[in-house]
């Protein structure tokens, strides 16, 4: 990722991949060699591996050869990003890299299970009323916040400072009307500073609030409880639990209800996280320039900081602040969605299934030593019995993995298998793009996209569905899932079938 959302990856021919091709090692596994390191592990069937273009492969090699990196994995959804590919996992016990986290710190997925049978939303008028009720509470659009809708929660500066330093604490949840029990259904309900204290975050926040790029802190806090734009969405689903004993047993542990309505959300840290990450990129890039430090592969998006330095500490604190915002943002969105359902269908009850990130660096134990596992467009996948799940509701089963596909083909809830150790306990974060946004707008037909939604009886808040977010802009989701299953990384627990979608209507209706 970069300091500007308008910057594009470097496609200079000198940076394009010219090394040896991948060597298949199984139906959905392969190795990508580098000149000086053990090979990169690749997961994907042959047809999926064909979607990895040269720039994606070169970025993978560049990232593997970067200082301090001890492992790199390419998932089935991999495609070129900024510095590191989207859909990769990068491990380092000695360095922290902002690029494989990106500017949308802790972009995540969450799933709310409702007690409504599918028949309760069969009527299109009911779904239209639900869309309206949700959009009155959860704004969409890059710059939109609480002031743009009538029934949002108000977040003042004081509460904003509390939530970015505490995450989903009981006090923060009470203040926002979020059930406190939901914090136990989070991958991480809160993040602490570089020294494992909250005080480090409080001190860091005081410092950055004096910076010019964070002079709009209060405005950014007004974005809490909103989706934003791009590929972020809210989607009403019907749950279809797999027809096998394991799927049914795990679904019960997760709290999934076959044939009932659920709500899937995708968003992150909004403008606050973008400001933090952009500031970090500028600071590190300036220091690399000033000190004459060689950039990995000459790529400014692969700047880094050795652990223990002031630069690394500042980045880890900023990442934690952004991650805490993203956590509370998701939990608030789910509380607002439940409130909207209760307005339209009184008596509706709901509970959070899980909240899990796919843009974050986490300190984990890798090969018996602590390391920072950077997941860029990748999601954690810990199987039952993994030490990190002790004392959680998922200690025996493994935690839920939330994988968005597309409205036409559905999304999936999976659970990790023992084979996930081969992928640094990670899987893909979704389908992964196969067409760039500009390319999609050039080659896809709006009428065809909209007719697909009509034929599948999927409603949207957009007059025209965003064509750069059409299902055809993404990889074949069923083949992506087949890759994950065939590689022994995870098993499918349930499929989620879309009934309506909330997207950024401002761009879609231009």
C-alpha positions in Angstrom: 0.0 0.0 0.0 1.1 3.6 -0.4 0.7 7.0 0.9 -1.8 7.8 -1.8 -4.7 5.7 -3.0 -4.1 7.0 -6.5 -0.6 5.7 -6.7 -0.2 2.5 -8.8 2.3 -0.4 -8.4 5.6 0.1 -10.2 5.3 -1.8 -13.5 8.7 -0.9 -14.8 10.0 -3.8 -16.9 13.1 -4.1 -14.6 10.8 -5.1 -11.7 8.8 -7.7 -13.7 9.3 -11.4 -12.8 11.9 -13.1 -14.9 12.8 -16.1 -12.7 11.9 -19.7 -12.9 8.3 -20.7 -12.9 6.4 -22.4 -10.2 6.9 -26.1 -9.6 3.7 -28.0 -8.7 3.9 -30.3 -5.7 0.3 -31.3 -5.5 -3.2 -30.7 -6.8 -3.3 -27.3 -5.1 0.3 -26.6 -3.9 3.4 -25.4 -5.6 6.8 -23.8 -4.9 8.2 -20.6 -6.3 12.0 -20.5 -6.2 14.1 -17.5 -5.3 17.9 -17.1 -5.8 19.0 -17.2 -2.2 16.2 -18.4 0.1 14.0 -21.5 0.6 11.2 -21.4 -1.9 7.9 -19.5 -1.5 5.0 -21.9 -0.7 2.1 -21.3 -3.1 -1.5 -22.6 -2.6 -3.9 -22.8 -5.5 -5.0 -25.2 -8.2 -3.4 -25.0 -11.6 -6.2 -22.7 -12.9 -5.8 -20.5 -9.9 -2.0 -20.3 -10.2 -2.5 -19.1 -13.8 -4.2 -16.0 -12.3 -0.9 -14.9 -10.7 0.6 -12.4 -13.1 4.3 -11.6 -13.4 4.1 -8.6 -11.2 2.4 -10.5 -8.4 5.2 -13.2 -8.6 7.9 -10.6 -8.6 6.4 -8.8 -5.6 6.4 -12.1 -3.8 10.1 -12.8 -4.6 11.0 -9.2 -3.6 9.2 -9.5 -0.3 10.8 -12.9 0.5 14.3 -11.4 -0.2 13.6 -8.4 2.0 15.7 -8.0 5.2 14.6 -10.1 8.1 11.9 -12.0 6.3 12.0 -15.8 7.1 8.9 -17.0 5.3 6.4 -16.0 2.7 3.2 -17.7 1.5 1.0 -17.0 -1.5 -2.7 -17.8 -1.1 -5.2 -18.5 -3.9 -6.5 -15.0 -4.0 -3.1 -13.4 -4.5 -2.7 -10.5 -6.9 -0.4 -7.6 -7.3 -0.5 -5.0 -4.5 1.9 -2.3 -3.3 5.3 -3.8 -2.5 3.9 -7.1 -1.3 1.1 -8.9 -3.1 -2.4 -8.9 -1.7 -3.1 -12.4 -0.6 0.3 -13.1 1.0 1.7 -13.9 4.4 5.1 -12.5 5.4 7.0 -13.6 8.6 9.8 -11.7 10.3 11.2 -12.1 13.8 13.3 -9.0 13.5 11.6 -6.4 11.3 8.2 -4.8 10.9 6.9 -3.9 7.4 4.0 -1.4 6.9 3.4 -2.5 3.3 2.1 -6.0 4.1 -0.5 -4.4 6.4 -1.5 -1.5 4.1 -3.3 1.8 4.6 -6.5 0.1 5.7 -5.2 -1.1 9.0 -7.1 -4.2 10.2 -9.5 -4.4 7.4 -11.7 -7.2 8.6 -14.8 -9.4 8.3 -17.6 -9.9 10.8 -20.7 -12.1 10.8 -23.9 -11.5 12.8 -26.2 -14.5 13.2 -29.9 -13.6 13.5 -32.7 -15.8 14.8 -34.9 -15.1 11.7 -35.8 -17.9 9.3 -35.1 -17.2 5.6 -38.8 -16.8 5.0 -38.9 -13.7 7.1 -37.0 -11.7 4.4 -38.5 -13.4 1.4 -40.8 -10.4 0.7 -38.8 -7.8 -1.4 -40.7 -5.0 0.5 -39.3 -6.3 3.8 -35.8 -6.3 2.3 -36.2 -2.8 1.0 -37.3 -1.7 4.4 -34.2 -3.3 6.0 -31.9 -1.7 3.4 -33.4 1.7 4.3 -33.2 1.1 8.1 -29.5 0.0 7.8 -28.5 2.9 5.6 -30.1 5.3 8.1 -27.6 4.0 10.6 -24.4 3.0 8.7 -23.2 5.4 6.1 -21.3 4.3 2.9 -18.9 6.3 0.9 -15.2 7.3 1.3 -15.9 10.6 3.2 -19.2 9.8 4.9 -19.7 9.8 8.6 -22.3 9.9 11.3 -23.6 13.4 10.3 -24.7 12.0 6.9 -27.4 9.6 8.4 -30.1 10.2 10.9 -29.8 7.2 13.3 -26.1 6.8 13.8 -24.3 6.7 17.2 -22.6 10.0 18.1 -18.9 9.7 19.0 -17.2 12.7 20.5 -13.5 13.4 20.8 -13.3 12.0 24.3 -14.9 8.7 23.5 -12.8 8.6 20.3 -9.6 8.8 22.3 -10.8 6.1 24.7 -11.8 3.6 22.0 -8.6 3.9 19.9 -6.5 3.2 23.1 -8.8 0.6 24.7 -10.4 -1.2 21.8 -13.6 -3.0 22.7 -13.4 -2.6 26.4 -16.6 -3.0 28.5 -16.7 0.8 29.0 -16.4 1.5 25.3 -19.1 -1.1 24.5 -21.5 0.3 27.1 -21.0 3.8 25.8 -21.9 2.7 22.2 -24.6 0.2 23.0 -22.6 -2.8 21.9 -23.2 -6.1 23.8 -20.1 -6.6 25.9 -20.2 -10.4 25.3 -19.3 -9.7 21.6 -15.8 -8.9 22.6 -15.2 -12.6 23.3 -16.1 -13.4 19.7 -13.2 -11.3 18.3 -9.8 -12.5 17.0 -8.4 -9.6 19.0 -10.9 -7.3 20.9 -8.1 -4.8 21.7 -4.5 -4.1 20.9 -1.8 -2.7 23.1 1.4 -0.7 22.3 4.9 -1.8 21.4 5.7 -2.6 25.0 2.4 -4.5 25.6 0.8 -1.6 27.5 -2.1 0.7 27.0 -0.1 3.6 28.3 2.2 3.4 25.2 -0.9 4.0 23.1 -2.1 6.9 25.2 1.4 8.6 24.9 1.6 7.9 21.2 -1.9 9.3 20.6 -0.9 12.5 22.5 2.0 12.8 20.2 0.3 12.2 16.9 -2.6 14.6 17.7 -0.1 17.4 17.4 0.8 16.3 13.9 -0.7 18.1 10.9 -2.0 14.9 9.3 -4.0 14.1 12.4 -5.6 17.6 12.9 -8.9 16.1 11.8 -9.1 13.5 14.5 -12.5 14.4 15.7 -13.9 14.2 12.1 -12.3 10.8 11.7 -14.0 9.6 14.8 -17.3 10.6 13.2 -16.7 7.8 10.7 -17.1 5.1 13.4 -20.0 2.8 12.5 -19.6 3.3 8.7 -18.6 1.1 5.8 -16.7 3.4 3.5 -16.2 2.7 -0.2 -14.3 0.4 -2.5 -14.8 -3.3 -1.8 -16.3 -2.7 1.6 -19.9 -3.9 2.1 -22.7 -5.2 4.3 -24.5 -8.2 3.0 -27.7 -10.0 4.2 -27.2 -13.7 4.0 -29.1 -17.0 4.4 -26.9 -19.7 6.1 -26.6 -23.1 4.5 -24.7 -25.4 6.8 -22.8 -28.2 5.1 -24.4 -31.6 4.9 -21.9 -33.6 7.0 -21.4 -34.4 10.7 -18.3 -32.2 11.2 -19.9 -29.2 9.5 -23.0 -29.5 11.7 -21.0 -29.9 14.9 -18.7 -27.0 14.2 -21.6 -24.8 13.0 -23.2 -25.4 16.4 -20.0 -24.3 18.2 -19.8 -21.2 16.0 -23.5 -20.3 16.7 -24.5 -20.7 13.0 -28.2 -21.5 12.4 -29.0 -23.4 9.2 -31.7 -21.8 7.1 -31.6 -18.6 9.1 -30.6 -15.0 8.2 -27.2 -13.6 9.0 -25.3 -10.4 8.1 -21.8 -10.3 6.8 -19.7 -7.0 7.0 -16.4 -6.0 5.4 -14.7 -2.8 6.4 -11.7 -1.5 8.3 -10.2 1.5 10.1 -11.6 4.1 7.7 -9.9 7.5 7.4 -8.3 7.3 10.8 -6.3 4.2 9.8 -5.4 5.7 6.5 -4.0 8.8 8.1 -1.9 6.7 10.5 -0.6 4.4 7.8 0.1 7.2 5.3 2.0 9.2 8.0 4.1 6.1 8.7 4.9 5.5 5.0 6.0 9.1 4.6 8.2 9.1 7.7 9.9 5.8 6.9 10.4 6.7 3.2 11.9 10.0 4.2 14.3 8.3 6.6 15.4 5.8 3.9 16.1 8.7 1.6 17.9 10.8 4.2 20.0 7.9 5.5 20.7 6.3 2.1 19.3 2.9 3.1 18.8 0.6 0.1 15.1 -0.2 -0.6 14.3 -3.9 -1.1 14.2 -4.4 -4.8 14.2 -0.6 -5.1 10.5 -0.6 -4.0 9.5 2.3 -1.8 6.5 0.3 -0.6 8.8 -2.2 1.1 10.2 0.2 3.7 10.7 -1.4 7.1 11.9 -0.8 10.6 14.1 -3.2 12.7 12.3 -4.2 15.9 13.3 -2.3 19.0 14.0 1.0 17.1 12.0 4.1 17.7 10.7 3.8 14.2 9.4 0.3 14.8 7.8 1.2 18.1 6.0 4.2 16.6 4.7 2.0 13.8 3.5 -0.7 16.1 1.7 1.9 18.3 0.0 3.5 15.3 -1.0 0.1 13.9 -2.6 -0.7 17.3 -4.5 2.6 17.4 -5.9 2.0 13.9 -6.7 -1.7 14.7 -8.6 -0.7 17.9 -10.7 1.7 15.8 -11.4 -1.0 13.2 -12.5 -3.4 16.0 -15.0 -1.0 17.5 -16.1 0.1 14.1 -17.2 -3.5 13.2 -18.8 -4.2 16.5 -20.8 -0.9 16.3 -21.9 -1.7 12.7 -23.2 -5.1 13.9 -25.1 -3.4 16.8 -26.6 -0.9 14.4 -27.6 -3.6 11.9 -29.3 -5.6 14.7 -31.1 -2.4 15.7 -32.3 -1.9 12.1 -33.6 -5.5 11.9 -35.4 -5.0 15.2 -37.0 -1.8 13.8 -38.4 -3.6 10.7 -39.0 -7.0 12.4 -39.7 -6.4 16.1 -38.3 -9.1 18.4 -35.4 -10.0 16.2 -32.4 -11.3 18.2 -28.8 -11.7 17.1 -25.3 -12.6 18.2 -21.9 -12.1 16.8 -20.4 -15.2 15.3 -16.9 -13.8 14.8 -14.7 -10.8 13.9 -11.5 -11.5 12.1 -8.9 -9.4 10.3 -7.1 -9.7 7.0 -4.8 -6.7 7.1 -2.7 -6.8 10.2 0.7 -7.8 11.7 0.4 -10.0 14.8 3.0 -11.3 17.2 2.8 -15.1 17.0 5.1 -18.1 17.8 6.6 -19.4 14.6 9.2 -22.2 14.7 9.3 -21.9 18.5 10.2 -18.2 18.5 8.2 -15.0 18.5 7.8 -13.4 15.1 5.6 -10.8 13.5 3.3 -12.5 11.0 2.1 -9.9 8.4 -1.1 -10.9 6.8 -1.9 -8.8 3.7 -5.2 -9.9 2.3 -4.8 -13.1 4.3 -6.7 -14.3 7.4 -5.6 -16.3 10.4 -6.5 -20.0 10.3 -5.9 -21.8 13.7 -7.2 -25.3 14.0 -8.7 -26.8 17.1 -6.1 -27.5 19.8 -3.8 -24.6 18.7 -2.3 -22.9 21.8 -3.5 -19.5 20.8 -7.2 -20.6 21.1 -6.9 -21.7 24.7 -9.7 -20.3 26.9 -11.7 -19.2 23.9 -15.1 -20.6 22.7 -13.1 -22.2 19.8 -10.4 -24.1 21.6 -11.6 -27.5 20.4 -13.1 -26.6 17.1 -10.8 -24.0 15.7 -12.1 -20.5 15.1 -14.5 -19.3 12.3 -12.8 -18.2 9.1 -15.0 -15.7 7.2 -14.3 -15.7 3.4 -16.3 -13.3 1.2 -16.8 -14.5 -2.3 -19.4 -12.5 -4.3 -23.1 -12.0 -4.1 -23.8 -14.3 -7.0 -21.8 -17.3 -5.8 -22.0 -16.7 -2.1 -19.5 -16.5 0.7 -18.2 -19.2 3.0 -17.5 -19.9 6.7 -14.6 -22.4 7.1 -12.6 -23.9 9.9 -8.9 -24.6 9.8 -7.5 -28.1 9.4 -4.1 -29.4 10.7 -2.6 -28.8 7.3 -2.8 -25.0 7.9 0.6 -25.2 9.6 2.0 -25.3 6.1 0.6 -21.9 5.3 1.8 -20.2 8.5 -1.8 -20.8 9.8 -3.3 -18.6 7.2 -5.7 -18.8 4.3 -6.9 -16.3 1.7 -9.2 -13.4 2.6 -11.7 -13.9 -0.2 -11.8 -14.5 -3.9 -9.2 -12.0 -5.0 -9.4 -9.6 -7.9 -8.8 -10.9 -11.4 -9.6 -7.5 -13.1 -8.3 -4.2 -12.1 -11.0 -1.5 -11.4 -10.3 0.5 -14.6 -10.1 -2.7 -16.6 -13.4 -4.0 -15.2 -15.1 -0.7 -16.1 -13.9 -1.0 -19.6 -14.8 -4.6 -20.3 -17.8 -5.5 -18.2 -21.4 -4.7 -19.2 -23.5 -2.9 -16.6 -26.8 -4.4 -17.9 -25.4 -7.9 -17.6 -24.2 -7.3 -14.1 -27.5 -5.9 -13.0 -29.5 -8.7 -14.7 -27.5 -11.2 -12.7 -28.6 -9.6 -9.5 -32.2 -9.6 -10.7 -32.2 -13.2 -11.8 -30.8 -14.2 -8.4 -33.3 -12.0 -6.5 -30.5 -10.0 -4.8 -31.3 -6.4 -3.9 -29.0 -3.6 -3.4 -29.0 0.0 -2.1 -27.4 1.0 -5.4 -29.5 2.0 -8.4 -26.6 0.4 -10.5 -24.3 -2.1 -8.8 -20.7 -0.9 -8.9 -19.3 -2.5 -12.0 -15.8 -2.6 -10.7 -17.1 -4.7 -7.8 -19.1 -7.1 -10.1 -18.6 -10.9 -9.5 -16.8 -11.1 -12.9 -14.1 -8.8 -11.6 -13.0 -11.5 -9.1 -11.6 -15.0 -9.3 -13.8 -18.1 -9.5 -14.8 -18.4 -5.8 -15.6 -22.1 -6.0 -12.2 -22.8 -7.5 -10.6 -20.7 -4.8 -12.4 -22.7 -2.1 -11.4 -26.0 -3.9 -7.8 -24.8 -3.6 -8.1 -24.3 0.1 -9.8 -27.7 0.7 -7.5 -29.6 -1.7 -4.4 -28.2 0.0 -5.7 -29.4 3.4 -5.8 -25.9 4.9 -9.4 -25.6 5.9 -12.8 -27.2 5.5 -16.1 -25.6 4.6 -18.7 -25.3 7.4 -21.4 -23.2 5.7 -22.2 -21.3 2.6 -23.8 -17.8 2.8 -26.3 -16.9 0.1 -26.8 -13.2 -0.4 -30.3 -11.6 -0.3 -29.3 -8.0 -0.4 -26.1 -5.9 -0.5 -25.1 -2.5 1.0 -22.3 -0.8 -1.0 -21.0 2.7 -1.7 -24.0 4.0 -3.6 -22.4 7.4 -4.4 -19.9 6.0 -6.9 -22.2 3.3 -8.2 -24.8 5.8 -9.2 -22.5 8.3 -10.8 
